[in-house]
Amino acid sequence: MATFSTRFLGCKVSFADAQAIRERLLADGHSEVDEGGEIQVVNSCCVTHEAVSKSRQAAARASRSARTVYVTGCASNLDGAFEGAAPNVVVTRRTGDEAAAFVSGDVGAIGCVNAEHRLERVRAFVKIQDGCSFSCAFCVIPLVRGRTRSRTAAAVLAEIRRRVDQGHREVVLTGVNLGCFRDRAAGYTLSRLVREAGGTPGLERLRLSSIEVNHVDDELVRALTETPTVSPHLHVPLQSGDDGVLRAMGRRYTASQFERRLAPLADLNLTTDVIVGFPAEDDAAFERTLALVERLGMSKAHVFPYSPRPGTRSALDDAVPSDAKRERGARLRALSDELSRSRWYARVGTADRVLVDRPGRGYADDYTPWLVDADVGSFVRARAIGVGDEGVLAVAA
């Protein structure tokens, strides 16, 4: 038996992949530790230069104490990302189930063991598809994860039932490009999957991790708003609010189309991603982005300074000065904080269900952070009494 620890960097897809590796090692009879295991897995990210740097640093730190370090995930597929790594670092060049199978096979099983293990988190991330065929000018993900492919609906629904049986109260459907999910043989689109997943006995909350606005159609809107267990929250990447920048990025919508698609979901808590400092972005283009985020009332904007990625169409272009990127990023984060707090203040005096996922903190049904004392892993009916630095202040109702 070996001790092992896992670490993931990046998005919810990366967490789901790290979760799969963890479960395979547990099923093979190995023992998990919080950190410093004989076997250490670093599930890496390459969405920005900083993400690659953090992945390299994590692998280097792990190599000092581990017998073997397995680097999996997106950055492991990026040529040269781990050049010069220590001899005990194995760069798998694999993601998802392939990475889990490789690590499990290389470490080896120890005999007849129990394959069922409950994850510690109160919510489960269930991956329904992987890869992307969109090829935005700035994005390296199609190069390291390949074209879009989906799991079967039967496999997804079976995993959701298993997660609920394990005690998870919330399930998050995740993938690189969720709206591309299809199970044509069984007649499933994402909308049908949402409805059936949301009806799983015992499931109390279902969320989508992120979805492109192109896939927010009438059918999906109805599924999101008519399925009682679906959280009234949606994360929709914007990237820019300027049409010229969107064209240069290779995005498949205009700013006005983005706004129209989200209009039927105005009552939901909407969050987004924005890239600042893309080569085509000037001051006027940034101002249009700022205005659109404010007009839509996005309660959270995850801000990324543009970082050229090797192999992408914009890899050789980084025209916006670093100072301008920092200034624009700071302004957008300030607006995001203002919009967040505005939504928090609007909740004062109301009540909601909060899933407590760590001591003193959890998320309401609309995925706003609430600060309330209750048992970790429990749903608690809470009443908002004020606003703090990190969310809505609440007491058990």
N, C-alpha and C positions, 0 to 999 in steps of 0.2 A: 504493500500500500504506500502511495506517495501523498504528501500534503500538497495542496495547490491553492493558488489564489488567482483571481481574474480582475482585470481592470479594463474598462471601456472608455474610449474617448469619442466625442462626436454626438451623433443624433440617436434617436430612439431605435432606429434600425441597428445601429452599432450595439445598443444595449440588448436588443433581441438576439443578435448573433452571439454576444458574450454569454447570454443566458443559455443558449443552446449548447455551447461548449461546457459550461458549468454543469448542466444536467447530464451530459454524456460522461463526464469524469466522475460525477457522483454515482451514476448508474454502474460504472465500472468498478466501484468500490473504493475510490480514493477519498481522502478526507480534506474538506475545505477549511482554510484558515483565512482570517481577515486580510492578512498581508504577509509577505515573506515566505511563501511556500517553497517547497523543493521545486515544484513546477509552477511557473508564473506565466500567465497569458496576458498579453497586451493587445487588445482589439483596437486597432489604430484608425486614425482619421486623416484625410488628405484634402479636405474641402478648402483649406487655406494654407499658406506657407506656415503660419503660426501653429496650425493643427499638426502639420508634419513635424515641426520642431518639437512640440510637446510629446508626440508619439515617440520620437527618437530618444528624448530625455527619459521617458517612462521606461523604455526598453533598456537603456543604459543603467538606470538605477536598479532595475530588477536583476540585471546580469551580475550585480555585485554580491547578491545573496542567494540566487537560485541555482539549482543544478542545471536546469534548462529553461530558457525563456522562449515562448512561442509568440511571434508577432503575426497576428491575423488581421483581417479587416482591410479597409480601402487602401491605406498607405502601404500595406505589404505588397500590393500589386503595382506600386509606382516605382519605376526604374530608378535605382540609385538612392532611394529614400533612406535606406539603412546601410549604405556603403560604409565599411569600416567598423561595423558592429562587432561586439565581443564574440569569441568563438562559441560560446554557449547560447548565442541568440540564433534561433531558427526562424528565418523569414519564410513563412508558409506560402505566400502569394495566393492566398485563398480567402474567401469570404463565406458567410452563411453556413449552410449545412456541410459544404465541402470542407470548410475550416474545422468544424466540429468533428467530422469524421477523421480528418488527418491527425488532429491533436490526440483524439481518443486512440486511434490506431497506433500512433507513435509511442504514446505513454504505455498503452497496454492495459488490459483488464486484469483483475486479481482473482477471478473465479465467479462463483454463483453469488450474486448480490441482488438487493432489492432495487428495482429500477424507478420506483416512485419516490420523488423528493419534492417537498413543498418549498417554493421559493420564499425568501424572507420578505420581499416587498408585498405591500397590500394590494397593489395593482399588477396585472400581468400584461406584458407587451406581446401580442401575437402577430407575427409577420405573415402577411397575406400575399405579397409579391416582392420581387427584387428586380433590380436593374432599371434602366431608363433608355428609351429610344428617341428622346427629344433633342439631345445634342445642343444645348444652349452654348453660346460662344465662350462663356467663362467657366463652364462646369466640367470637371474631370471625372465625375462619377460614372458616366457611361463607359469610359475607358477602363475603369478599374472594376466595375461590377457587371458590365455587359448589357445586352439588350433586355427589355422588359420580359419577364415571365412570371406566371402566377401559380400559386398552389391550388389544388382542387378545393372547391367549396366544402366537400365532405371532410377533408383533412383539417381545414380551418375550424369548422364548426365542432369537430371532435376535440380539437385542442382547447377551444373555448370551454366546452363542457368539462374537460379535465382540469382546467385552471379553476373553474368555479368549484368543482369538487375538492380541490386542494385548499380552498378557503379564500381565494381572491374575490374581493368585492367589486372590483372594477377591471374591465378589460379595455386595452387600447389597441386598435387595429393599426398596424404600422407597415411601412414599405417605402421603397425609394420613390415611387410614383403611384400612390394608392389608386387614383382614378383609372389607371390602366388595368386594374384587376379584371380578369375575365375567366370564367369557366364555361367555355362555349358548349362543351359536351353535356354539361348538366344544366345549361341555361341560366347561368348566374352572371349578373353585373354587380358592381359595387353596391348599388341601391338594394338589390334583393338580398345580398349578403348582410348588409346593415340591418334590414328588417328581421331576418332570421336569427342573426347573432344577438340582436337586441331582445329577442323573445326567449333566449336560453333560460330555462328554469333556474332560479337562484341568483342570476346575474342582476346586480343593482345599478350598474352604470356602465355605459359603453361610450367610448370616444374614438375619434379619428385622430391620428397623430398630425397629419398635414395633408393638404390636397391642393393641386393646381386649380386655378380658377376656371380653366378651360373645361374641367370636369364637373363644375358646379352647375348642373342642368336641373330642369324642373323635376325630373324623376328623383334625383338625389335630394333636392330640397324637400320634397314630400317625405322621403324616407327619414331624413334627419329630424323633421318637425313633427312627424306623426308617430314615431316610435318612442314610447314613453321612457325607456331607459337611456336614450341617447342624450348625452350632455349638450346643453345649449351653448356650445363653444366650438369654434372652428378656426384652425390655423391655416391661412392661405398666403403663400409667399407672393409678395408684390414685386420686389427687387428694385423697381423704379416707377415713379409716377409720371415719367416723361416719355412720350411716344418715340422720339428719336433714339433715346437710350434703349428703350425696349426693343426697337428694331435692331439696333447694333448688338444687343445681347442675344438676339435670336428667340426672344419670347414670342408667344403666339397670341397676343392680345394687345389691345391699346388700353390706355388709362381709363377711358370712358367705358370700354367693354368690361374691364375689371370692376368698375363701380356698379354698372348695371347688373352684372351677375350676382353681386352680393346684396343688392337692394332687398330681395325677399328675405334675407337673413339679418336684417338690421337689428332685430331684437336679440340676436345671439351675441355672445362675447367674442369678438373677432380679434385675432392676433396675426402677426405677419413677420416676414423676413425682408430686409432691405439691404442692398449693396450700395455703399457710398464710394464715390471716386472711380467708377467705371470709366474707361478711357473716353467715352463719348459724353460724359456728364460735365456740363459747365455749371456756373452758379445759377443760371435761370432754370436749368433742368432740375437741379437739386431743390430749388424753391417749389417747383411743381410737385415734386415728391413729398415734400414737407406738407404742402397744402392738402394733398390727397389723403395722406395718413390722418391728418387732423379732421378732414371732412368726413371720413369714414368712421372716426371715433375708435380707431384701433387701440385696444387697451394695452397692448404690448407690441413693440417693434424690436425684433432681434436685429441688431445693426452689425454688418460685416464690412470692414474696409476692403475694397477690391484688392485681390491678391492674384497675380498671374499664375495660372496652373499649366504645367508642362503638357504639351500635346493638344491643348485647346486652341480654338481659332484666335483668341485674343492673347495668347501666351506671350507674344513679343511686344505687346503694347501696354504701357503703364504710364500714361501721359499726365495724370493728375498728381500734383505734388503731395507729399506725405502730410505737410502742414494743412493743406486743404481737406484731405481725407479726415484728419483728426478733428478739424473744426466742424465739418459737416456731421461727422459721427456724433460729436458732443451735442450739437443742436438737436439732432434727431432723437438721441437718448433722452435729452431734457424734455422734449415734447412727449415721448413715450411715457416718461415718469408722470408728467402732468395728466395725461389721459388715463393712466392707471389709477392715479389717486382720485380723479374725478369719478371713475366708476366705483371705486371703493366707497367714497362719500355717499354716492347714490344708494348704496346698500344699507346705510345706517338706518336702524329702525325696522328693517325687514328680517325675516327668518329664512333659513335655508338648511338643507342637509349638507353636512361637512364630513368628508372621509378623512379621518385623521391618519396621516401617513408618517408622522414623526412626532416626538413629544411637543405638545403645545401648538401644533400647526397642521393644517390640512387644506383641502380644496373643496369649495362649494360646488354645486351642480354645474355652474357656468365656468368653472375652473379659475375662479378668483381665489387668491390665497386668504384664508381666514385663520386667525390666531385664537385658538380655543383649547382649554384643558379637557382632555378626554382620553380614553384608552386608545393607544395606537392600534390601527386596524379596524376601528369601529366607525360606523356612521352615527353621527350625533345631530339632533335637531338643535340649531344654534341661532341666537338672536344677535344681530350686529349692534354694537353700542358705541363704536368709534372707529378711528383710523389710526394705525401705527405706521412705523417706517417700512414694515414688511408686509402689510396687508390689513384686512378688516379685523378689528378687535371685536371679539364675540364672547358670549357666555352661553352655556347650555340652556336651551329654552325649556 
